[in-house]
Amino acid sequence: MGDSFYCADCKRSTEVVFDHSAGDTVCLECGLVLEAHSIDETSEWRTFANESSNNDPARVGGPSNPLLADGGLSTVISNPSGDLLASSLARWQSRNSNSDRSLIQAFKTIATMCDRLGLVATIKDRANEIYKKVEDQKPLRGRNHDAILAACIYIACRQEDKPRTVKEICSIANGATKKEIGRAREYIVKQLGMEMGQSIEMGTIHATDFLRRFCYNLGMTNQAVKAAHEAVQKSEELHIRRSPISVAAAVIYIITQLSEEKRPLKDISVATAVAEGTIKNSYKDLYPYAARLVPGWFAKEEDLKNSAAPR
């Protein structure tokens, strides 16, 4: 935050914020995405202690992994068809030399799950670290492995202040149910809490953590996104006894009802993964405060009175 970009919507230079989870540069004034899916395409160079600092960097293999016993830099013997000696050596190596085989497979599965949700590398690395700690402390035989991996990702998202809903985690959990992931999360928190002598610290969930992603899933205009963001921030002062995800969905419903392009409740339910009945009930709780929540620049008081009352 603090950098200035020229915003085509505001017609002037404005402050922007960089959304690391999506790689987007967003205008703070109107919510316009100035740059989307930014990627650092420069090479990741390996550095070695015995090399001179004046030497040109040379790229050699992938980065080391401190979570593996050999740093992930072991040699792999190929297994060409028809070569009996190479086949025997490869089979012998797979049986004896790779003590981290199960860890490597788990890390690959975590990486695949994170990619399917579009999560950043820091969340993937944190999930790997959580899994390694749990696996080191107690064998995970007999437990739903996919649920354990999904729970590690859920906890990592919370710790990195980029939370995802349990339903979003379920969508990439290879069939693990919400109940199984919940049990796995409780197990991990209990085990790591015992190891560290205290409970695992996880960031508090706020409705704003989910709002922008939900709005983009619906294709809402920049002005509507900005209005929804302001409304959600004001809703935190009301102490509504609803989950942050339900509040975000209800605010989006209120804002879309005041927009020119009204969105049906079914579309909002799909975009937010919140049941239609839950959105309705949350909407009923927020409706009496609509005049305080919705910004005056977005809708006038008479517009709020004419909007659909909860039924």
Secondary structure, 3 states (H helix, E strand, C coil): CCCEEEECCCCEEEEEEEECCCCEEEECCCCCEEECCCCCCCCCCCCCCCCCCCCCCCCCCCCCCCCCCCCCCCCCCCCCCCCHHHHHHHHHHHHHCCCCHHHHHHHHHHHHHHHHHCCCHHHHHHHHHHHHHHHHHCCCCCCCHHHHHHHHHHHHHHHCCCCCCHHHHHCCCCCCCHHHHHHHHHHHHHHHHHHHCCCCCCCCCCCHHHHHHHHHHHCCCHHHHHHHHHHHHHHCCCCCCCCHHHHHHHHHHHHHHCCCCCCCHHHHHHHHCCCHHHHHHHHHHHHHHHHHHCCCCCCCHHHHHHCCCCC
